[in-house]
Amino acid sequence: MENLMEEEVAIKKNGVATHAKSMKALVYNGPGKKSWEEKPKPVLKETTDAIVKILKTTICGTDLHIIKGDLPEVTPGRILGHEGVGIIEEVGTSVSNFKVGDHVIISCVTSCGKCEYCKKGMYSHCEKGGWILGYMIDGTQAEYVRIPYADNSLYPIPAGSDEEALVMLSDILPTGFECGVLNGQVKPGDTVAIVGAGPVGMAALLTAQFYSPAEIIVIDQDQNRLEVATKFGATHVINSATENALEKVMALTNGKGVDTAIEAVGVPATFELCEEIIAAGGHIANIGVHGKSVELHLETLWSRNISITTRLVDTVSTPLLFKTVQSKKIEPKKLITHHFKLDQMMEAYDTFGNAAREKALKVIIES
């Protein structure tokens, strides 16, 4: 009876409920296979770890790429997810910035803060971390998650903050900003094309406006998303399912092309479109997760002074973006279209995986 009570009854510890030794989680079981199942609750492995109880999480396009089999290094049995906010339940003895009961944003990138890459601000290539959550180690689409190097991989949430909006700071806002806008060197007066109006493309649209480009053209095959993009500040939208995107962009730019083309899908056709619409001296900024080879058309680009950038998000911009969200200079909460409970995770995946049919952008899954 005592063991049963220990398993099933929540014990209040420092104001936080410490629950059973098992939990529910979304598990990748190989290409095309996923399940909502019982898994062991994570435990501290290093003194720098924290255990976080998930309050709100979400699904990323990268998770769909994993399930498709585009990232074969992800092994069956992995708990997916790399975004979320939560409450700290337990901390290792070396964690000094956080305590039990703190509400935190979970960064999609884990940073030790000490290695050569971290010292360069390139946290995505941390020698002991980087993007590992829901990829190399178990992630956030669960009741609990273990966060390595908690001092450098979590951000405190002030009391009274809108935690739904702050979920967007885990990944999509810094990804759209760093990989798209900063790498694309968006400047005042520029013409920018964003190919892909999913959540990360929308994040690039929101943050590109920090730099006052003259025009932002958003290209997608989902008319609902294009209508949302117009509300979020796109000056032109192109439905590539019904229009010739190349011809339309060239007509809008007097045949010159765009100064920055941001690829936010991750398939060959969209990257090649970026190559076709880029102006001389322009920047192609890749965000998309590519599971297949893409043709690089150097036969046409070699003489055109083009820069092509790739990047994993480093999340160095998270503190800056946090301030813009708190001040409501940008309102990423508007990207949220659906809400689910944790035990509706499979339904949430069905909705997000059929975004056009369901008119879905970002889904929030809460405990």
C-alpha positions, 0 to 999 in steps of 0.5 A: 500500500505504501508503494502504491501511494508513493506511485499515485499520490502527488507529494507537495515539495516546495510548492510543486507537485512531485508525481509518480515514477512514470509519465505519458509522452509522445514517442517516435517509433520509426518512420511514419510511426508515433504513439502516446504511451507510458515512459519512465519519468526523467531523473537528474543525471548531472548536477547541472540538470533540471527536471521541468514539469511541462505546462505548455508545449507545441509541435514543430515542422521539424517534428513532422520531418522526424516522423517522415524519416527525414532525420534518420539519426533519430532513434525509435523510442525517442520522446519528441518535442523541443519547445515549451514552458514549464515549472521546475520540479527539481534541480541539480546541485550545480544549478544556481540561476533557478530553483524549484517552483520557478516558471521557465521557457525551455530553449530548443537549444541546449548550451553548456556555456563553456565550450569553444562554440558557446563562447562564440555565441554558436550555441547550436553547435555546443560540444555538449549540447546544441539541438538535442531535445527531442532529437538526441535526447528525450524532449518536451512532448511529455509530462516532464523533461530533463533539461541539461545545463539548465542555467544556460538553457532555460529562461525565467518567466516573470509573474503575470506573463502570458505563457502561451505567447512565450512558448513561441520563444522556445524556437520559432521566433529566434529561428525565423529571426536568426536564420531568416532575417539576420542571415538574410541581412534584411535592411530598410527599403529591401524587398524580401520574399518569404517562401513558406507561410508556416509558423517559422515563415510567419516568425520571419515575417513578424521580425523582418519588420524590425528593419523596415523593408519596403516590401515583403512577399509571402509565397505559399500554397495555403490560401488561409495562411496567405490571408493571415500573412497579409494581416501580419504585414505582408505587402504581397502574397502569392499562392504558388498552387494557382499562380506562377510564383517566379513570374509574379515575383519578377513582375512585382520587382521590375524583373530584378528579383528580391534582395532577400529570399528566405526559404522556410519549407525544406523541400527542393522546389522551394529552395530552387524558387529562391535561387530563381527569384534572387536579385544580383547581390542578394541573400538566400537565407535557408531555414527549412529542414531538408531531407532531400538533395537540392540542386545548386544552380551555379551555372546561373548564380556564379556571377551574380554576387549571391550569398547563401546561408544555412544555420541552426538557430543559436537562440542568442536573440531570445532575450531581445525577442523576449523584450519585444513580446513583453512590450507587445511590439510583436504578438506571436500569440496570434499564431496560435490557432488550436488548443489541446490537452496533453492527452490529446497529443495524437489529435494535435498531431493530426491537426498540425499535420493537416494544416491546410485542411484544419487551418492550423498554424501553431497548436498549444498543448497544455497540461 
